[in-house]
Every structure is written in structure tokens, then in C-alpha cells.
């Protein structure tokens, strides 16, 4: 009787030792699985199936009844992992900001209203015919603003959104241009004696001239590899009708030549030249990029013009 008792004790001890080891292994496996599952949630979906293989640990945990719920919980956690991973993919692939209208002097014009007004697939200042948000026509280079350089001959800074000249301001007469950009209303007059080639320093400092233009709106536009000097005041001048635009002669004293070889973005372009990572900007102007929706990375109150953030004038 005592011999059988000793045999029973030995059997009991032999069984309980490995059982405890198996239980520890299962718990360690579950702990490892939990860690992997947590990492999966914050990284990629591909580790999900790897976590799922730990469910085999539930079949080895025979000695106790508490291991099965632990293994079931691990299996459930692995299944749930796919949900947040899928949501993360959706967020990254469909992300993007909405168009934000650009206000000019308290008004929203065609070149800042987040609409493709001329149907060419380019919105607002991503459209080459949009000189700035202070421009009410996307279909031509003319601004369409009432009173904006509407005199057939007298011109001031084309890019300030008004025709208000003053002491020290830019001043030019289209009668002085041999190419007659003023058309029949203001033809070239070789005898006209008020054609100052030099402009006041105030004009040079304050007129916000894009790369490739002079201060009176005579700008170089490249279309299909051909270069044209066109007058932006021509009410019918557009990229599509570039051959019919009024030609002009730039005023050398306020001409801001474009240098694409120095990574400058020229008038009518939105991308830096090939081989350039960022546009080159003068002074402390911030380089910027603009997408086809007219959205740029410029701060509030600024817009992206020829690759550089500029103030919205008037504004």
C-alpha cells in the first residue's frame, strides 16, 4: 500500500512539472503575440497573418482551462488588426486639402474662387492666364477689373490692380512702343516726345513684376517651344490664341528677365525648370509649389507667383 502511494506521488510530480512549463510557454507566447499585434497596428498589414499563427499555442496549453480564453483573445486581436490598418491606408491615399479661396481687397475674383471658370482643367493661379488672385478672368491675360489700366495709351504698374498713378509711380505710354500694343486706339507715334526710358526708383521697388515681364505688362510667354512678348492688357490675349496677341517691346529699366538656368520659374509656368528641386526667389521670398487646383504652400495673405510667395496686392 505504501509502495503504490509513492508511485502515485511520483506520477503526480512528473505530470505537474511539464504542465507548468507548458503554461509558462503559452503565456510567454501570448505576451509576444500581444507585442507583435501592437506593432502591427502602428506599422503595416503584412504582419497580421504572422500574428495569427500563434493561435497554435492554444492547443498545447492542456493543463489548465485559463489558456483557451487567452489564446482566443489573441486570435480576436489578430482579426481586429486588419481594421485599423485598412483605415490608415484609406487616409493616406485619399488625403489632400480642399481649395481655399484667395481674397483680394475684400473680394473674391475668378482667379481666386476655387473654380475652373474657363474649363481648361486648371484652377485659379495654376492657370497661366491668371496673373494673380486680383484677376477676374481665367480665359485671357487681361485682368477684367473695372478701370484697371483701361486707358488706351497711358499705363502705370500693370500688377498693382489699379490705374492710380502718382508721384514716383511707374509711367509709360503705348505710343512709345514701335509694336503698337495699344492697337488702333493707341498706335505708335514716332514723334511722341514723352517716352522716358528710365523709371523712378519707387516704381522699381514697389511694382511686383513676375519673372519674364516688365512693369507695364509686357511679358515673355513660351507656347509649344516658341517665345512671344505679349501685352497682358490685350483683352483677347490667351495661350490658346497666342498668335493673335498684341506684341510689345519691354521697357529695359523695369524688365525682370527670367533665368531658368538659375532655377527661376518664368511667367506662365508653375514648375521649376528640369533639374531644379526648388525655385530661386529674390530677397527673402519663400519658394513655393502650386498644384493644378491652384493650391500652394504659401502662408495666408500670400499667393504663389512664378515659384515664389508674393503678397496679394491690393489686399
CORQUIFEN-V342354 format. One line per field, one symbol per residue. burial: 1 if it has 9 or more other C-alpha atoms within 8 Angstrom, else 0. A space follows every 10 residues. Layout:
burial = ???
This chain:
burial = 0000000000 0000000011 0110011011 0011011001 1000101100 1101101100 1000001101 1101101110 1101110000 0000000000 0111000111 1111011000 0111111111 1111111101 1111000110 0111111111 1010000011 1111111101 1100011100 0000000011 0111001011 1111111111 1110000111 1111101110 0100111111 1001110111 0011111101 0110000011 1000101111 0111110100 0111111111 01101
